[in-house]
Amino acid sequence: MAELAGIFASSHGPMIVRSWDKLAPAERQSLDTGFQELGRRITAAKLDALIVISPDHWVNFFLDNLPSICVGVGESHDGPPEPWFKAFPHRKLAGHPALAEHVVRTALARDFEPSVSYQLALDHGFCIPLWKAKVDPLPAIVPVIFNDIEPPFPSFKRCYAWGAMLAEAVKSFPGNLRVGVLGTGGLSHSIGEADMGRIDEAFDRDCIRHFERSDAATLCDFLAERQPGAGNGASEVRNWVAAHGAAGGRGFDLIGYAPIPGVYVGCGFASWKLG
Amino acid sequence: MRDYWLSKLCFDLQTPALADEYRANRDAVLARYPLKPEVRAAIMGDDVAALSKLTNPYLLRFYFLMAGMAEDDYLRRIRASKATADERR
């Protein structure tokens, strides 16, 4: 059976790429330190496949059809289409259709009904962490898109349960495969809203404390209450919650956190201690 | 609820050729979208506050980037508008 060999979380704000040269040296240093350690931990996990949970920033989906959760089952995925992200070296990223299909089948058996796509473009949400953490060569990527962008959103409780189901899917997948889970996005930020640029550091630090110490119900209750006030981008913490669910709600290990005004985001990096 | 055709315009401007055309000839592009008169007027007036009530914030910010508004100008205008946490739920 496959092994769940690593669980990770990372912020992904686009200004990390678009505004890199304009950031203060301390901001760049903070981000570099976080991504470098994230990359070291991902590389050490020697992954064959990586399930990446990220939102779709209006690249694949629109109001015509907006799945709450979509699993990418394609043999490959297109690289990021954003014109400012040409530096990302991969125009195609290999998928893992067999693992992806197993995730879908496990989800359905556990009373989840994900959408399925054979053809996805993976935007900056997926690719900034992979690029900045220098994950090379890339493992096969199984993208799982959570709708964190356009309300109404899946509940935090449900996202946690999704993560737990993902762990079950990995551990029941036949084959000698080392699989990781990476949740991207968050922590607090506000994009396009009246408080755009505001970082809610108090929320972020409370959030981290709950990941470190609280049970799942307490974490989810906290987020349901506080996340809507921490900016629309904070909705992406759903992807961290799914990673936490994959870890069984234990072992959260903060790599680093800093509010980075130059990218508008409270930037966090974490992994989970397994076993 | 969102205004579908305003949102569609924002979404479609991810196509670089359309964004170029939009900056060169806004009327010609808007003519292809069945926009409500008040929405069209808000677009023509670069009315950030009015449009912010009608579409997703990510799309709105992207729209004004593509329309040629400087980020500082957008920030000034959006911060002068009103948004509540309840709208994000």
Chai-1 contact restraints between the chains, C-beta under 6 A:
chainA,res_idxA,chainB,res_idxB,connection_type,confidence,min_distance_angstrom,max_distance_angstrom,comment,restraint_id
A,W58,B,F11,contact,1.0,0.0,6.0,A-B,restraint_1
A,F62,B,F11,contact,1.0,0.0,6.0,A-B,restraint_2
A,L63,B,Y4,contact,1.0,0.0,6.0,A-B,restraint_3
A,L63,B,S7,contact,1.0,0.0,6.0,A-B,restraint_4
A,E150,B,N56,contact,1.0,0.0,6.0,A-B,restraint_5
A,I191,B,P57,contact,1.0,0.0,6.0,A-B,restraint_6
A,I191,B,Y58,contact,1.0,0.0,6.0,A-B,restraint_7
A,G192,B,P57,contact,1.0,0.0,6.0,A-B,restraint_8
A,G192,B,Y58,contact,1.0,0.0,6.0,A-B,restraint_9
A,G192,B,L60,contact,1.0,0.0,6.0,A-B,restraint_10
A,G192,B,R61,contact,1.0,0.0,6.0,A-B,restraint_11
A,E193,B,P57,contact,1.0,0.0,6.0,A-B,restraint_12
A,E193,B,A83,contact,1.0,0.0,6.0,A-B,restraint_13
A,A194,B,I78,contact,1.0,0.0,6.0,A-B,restraint_14
A,A194,B,R79,contact,1.0,0.0,6.0,A-B,restraint_15
A,A194,B,S81,contact,1.0,0.0,6.0,A-B,restraint_16
A,A194,B,A83,contact,1.0,0.0,6.0,A-B,restraint_17
A,M196,B,L75,contact,1.0,0.0,6.0,A-B,restraint_18
A,M196,B,I78,contact,1.0,0.0,6.0,A-B,restraint_19
A,P228,B,A85,contact,1.0,0.0,6.0,A-B,restraint_20
A,P228,B,R88,contact,1.0,0.0,6.0,A-B,restraint_21
A,P228,B,R89,contact,1.0,0.0,6.0,A-B,restraint_22
A,G229,B,A85,contact,1.0,0.0,6.0,A-B,restraint_23
A,N232,B,P57,contact,1.0,0.0,6.0,A-B,restraint_24
A,N232,B,R88,contact,1.0,0.0,6.0,A-B,restraint_25
